[in-house]
């Protein structure tokens, strides 16, 4: 069922041009040749998705460290925001 949902999902994409090094291009080419990506664009989208996931994990880990160090706020969020921006 999940595959069917993916087949019917339409994503609007835009095209950008980004200069890369020869080493980066070789990595992308090798990634595609290995069969891990269908083409160069897919390889770059995959890398961006992985970076996004990595950033999300790091954010959670930072939040956990803040909790362990007692850097946590309790109470009404509106009141806390006003105190922080005062």
Backbone as numpy.savetxt, mean C-alpha at the origin, in Angstrom:
# Nx Ny Nz CAx CAy CAz Cx Cy Cz
-16.55 -18.26 -6.23 -17.38 -17.07 -6.23 -16.51 -15.81 -6.23
-15.40 -15.83 -5.48 -14.52 -14.66 -5.43 -13.95 -14.35 -6.81
-13.58 -15.38 -7.58 -13.06 -15.16 -8.93 -14.10 -14.49 -9.81
-15.36 -14.85 -9.64 -16.43 -14.25 -10.44 -16.55 -12.77 -10.13
-16.44 -12.43 -8.85 -16.52 -11.03 -8.45 -15.37 -10.24 -9.09
-14.17 -10.81 -9.06 -13.02 -10.13 -9.65 -13.19 -9.94 -11.15
-13.77 -10.91 -11.81 -13.96 -10.81 -13.25 -14.92 -9.69 -13.63
-15.86 -9.39 -12.76 -16.86 -8.37 -13.06 -16.53 -7.01 -12.45
-15.42 -6.91 -11.74 -15.02 -5.66 -11.10 -14.27 -4.79 -12.12
-14.71 -3.57 -12.27 -14.05 -2.65 -13.20 -13.35 -1.55 -12.41
-12.08 -1.37 -12.68 -11.30 -0.34 -12.01 -10.87 0.68 -13.06
-11.10 1.93 -12.76 -10.64 2.99 -13.64 -9.18 3.24 -13.34
-8.35 3.16 -14.36 -6.92 3.36 -14.17 -6.45 4.58 -14.95
-5.37 5.13 -14.48 -4.73 6.24 -15.16 -3.30 5.81 -15.50
-2.71 6.47 -16.43 -1.35 6.15 -16.84 -0.42 7.27 -16.39
0.72 6.85 -15.82 1.74 7.82 -15.43 3.07 7.40 -16.05
3.96 8.33 -16.17 5.29 8.05 -16.69 6.29 8.33 -15.57
7.07 7.31 -15.24 8.01 7.45 -14.13 9.39 7.00 -14.59
10.39 7.86 -14.50 11.75 7.43 -14.86 12.24 6.38 -13.86
12.87 5.32 -14.37 13.44 4.28 -13.50 14.86 3.98 -13.97
15.62 3.38 -13.08 17.00 3.03 -13.43 17.01 1.75 -14.27
18.12 1.50 -14.90 18.27 0.26 -15.66 18.13 -0.96 -14.78
18.64 -0.86 -13.56 18.53 -1.97 -12.60 17.07 -2.25 -12.25
16.29 -1.18 -12.06 14.87 -1.35 -11.76 14.13 -1.97 -12.95
14.48 -1.54 -14.16 13.84 -2.11 -15.34 14.18 -3.59 -15.48
15.43 -3.94 -15.21 15.83 -5.35 -15.28 15.05 -6.17 -14.26
14.89 -5.63 -13.07 14.11 -6.33 -12.04 12.69 -6.57 -12.52
12.06 -5.54 -13.09 10.69 -5.67 -13.59 10.64 -6.71 -14.71
11.58 -6.62 -15.64 11.62 -7.60 -16.74 11.77 -9.02 -16.21
12.67 -9.21 -15.26 12.89 -10.53 -14.68 11.65 -11.02 -13.94
10.97 -10.11 -13.28 9.74 -10.45 -12.54 8.68 -10.95 -13.51
8.54 -10.26 -14.63 7.57 -10.67 -15.66 7.99 -12.01 -16.26
9.26 -12.15 -16.60 9.75 -13.40 -17.20 9.56 -14.59 -16.27
9.60 -14.35 -14.96 9.42 -15.43 -13.99 7.97 -15.90 -13.92
7.07 -15.12 -14.54 5.65 -15.48 -14.52 4.90 -14.92 -13.32
5.57 -14.12 -12.50 4.92 -13.55 -11.32 4.03 -12.37 -11.67
4.19 -11.84 -12.87 3.35 -10.74 -13.35 3.09 -10.96 -14.83
1.94 -10.53 -15.28 1.56 -10.72 -16.68 2.35 -9.82 -17.62
2.69 -8.62 -17.13 3.41 -7.66 -17.95 4.05 -6.62 -17.02
4.74 -5.66 -17.61 5.43 -4.64 -16.80 4.47 -3.83 -15.95
3.35 -3.44 -16.54 2.37 -2.64 -15.79 1.85 -3.42 -14.59
1.58 -4.70 -14.80 1.09 -5.54 -13.71 2.15 -5.65 -12.61
3.42 -5.77 -13.00 4.51 -5.86 -12.03 4.59 -4.59 -11.18
4.45 -3.44 -11.81 4.53 -2.17 -11.08 3.31 -2.01 -10.17
2.12 -2.34 -10.67 0.92 -2.26 -9.82 1.07 -3.20 -8.62
1.61 -4.38 -8.85 1.83 -5.35 -7.77 2.77 -4.76 -6.73
3.86 -4.15 -7.19 4.83 -3.55 -6.26 4.21 -2.43 -5.44
3.39 -1.62 -6.08 2.73 -0.52 -5.36 1.75 -1.07 -4.33
1.02 -2.12 -4.69 0.09 -2.75 -3.75 0.85 -3.31 -2.55
1.98 -3.97 -2.81 2.78 -4.52 -1.71 3.30 -3.41 -0.81
3.75 -2.30 -1.39 4.22 -1.17 -0.60 3.09 -0.62 0.26
1.90 -0.52 -0.32 0.74 -0.04 0.42 0.44 -0.95 1.61
0.49 -2.26 1.39 0.25 -3.22 2.46 1.33 -3.12 3.54
2.58 -2.95 3.11 3.68 -2.81 4.06 3.51 -1.56 4.92
3.09 -0.47 4.31 2.85 0.77 5.06 1.74 0.58 6.09
0.69 -0.15 5.72 -0.42 -0.41 6.64 0.05 -1.23 7.84
0.86 -2.24 7.57 1.39 -3.08 8.65 2.27 -2.24 9.57
3.14 -1.42 8.99 4.01 -0.57 9.80 3.21 0.40 10.66
2.11 0.90 10.13 1.25 1.80 10.89 0.66 1.09 12.11
0.21 -0.13 11.91 -0.33 -0.91 13.03 0.75 -1.19 14.05
1.95 -1.54 13.61 3.05 -1.82 14.54 3.44 -0.56 15.33
3.43 0.60 14.66 3.71 1.86 15.38 2.64 2.13 16.43
1.39 1.87 16.07 0.28 2.07 17.02 0.44 1.14 18.22
0.84 -0.10 17.97 1.06 -1.03 19.07 2.16 -0.54 19.99
3.23 0.01 19.42 4.32 0.55 20.23 3.83 1.76 21.04
3.02 2.60 20.44 2.47 3.74 21.17 1.64 3.27 22.36
0.86 2.22 22.17 0.05 1.69 23.27 0.96 1.17 24.37
1.99 0.41 24.01 2.92 -0.14 25.01 3.64 0.95 25.79
3.89 2.09 25.13 4.60 3.19 25.78 3.66 4.17 26.47
2.37 3.85 26.45 1.40 4.69 27.13 0.99 5.94 26.38
1.32 6.01 25.12 0.94 7.17 24.32 -0.44 6.93 23.70
-1.43 6.89 24.58 -2.79 6.59 24.16 -3.71 7.65 24.75
-4.69 8.06 23.98 -5.66 9.04 24.43 -7.01 8.37 24.64
-7.64 8.70 25.74 -8.97 8.16 26.03 -9.94 9.32 26.14
-11.16 9.11 25.73 -12.18 10.13 25.91 -12.85 10.50 24.61
-13.54 11.61 24.65 -14.28 12.12 23.50 -13.29 12.61 22.44
-13.40 12.08 21.25 -12.44 12.44 20.20 -12.49 13.92 19.83
-13.66 14.51 19.82 -13.76 15.93 19.49 -13.03 16.77 20.53
-13.20 16.45 21.81 -12.53 17.19 22.87 -11.02 16.99 22.80
-10.60 15.76 22.54 -9.17 15.48 22.43 -8.55 16.24 21.26
-9.24 16.29 20.13 -8.74 17.00 18.96 -8.59 18.48 19.26
-9.55 19.05 19.98 -9.48 20.48 20.33 -8.28 20.75 21.24
-8.02 19.84 22.19 -6.88 20.00 23.08 -5.56 19.91 22.31
-5.52 19.00 21.36 -4.28 18.81 20.60 -3.99 19.98 19.70
-5.02 20.65 19.19 -4.84 21.77 18.26 -4.88 23.13 18.95
-5.00 23.13 20.26 -5.08 24.40 21.00 -3.71 24.99 21.21
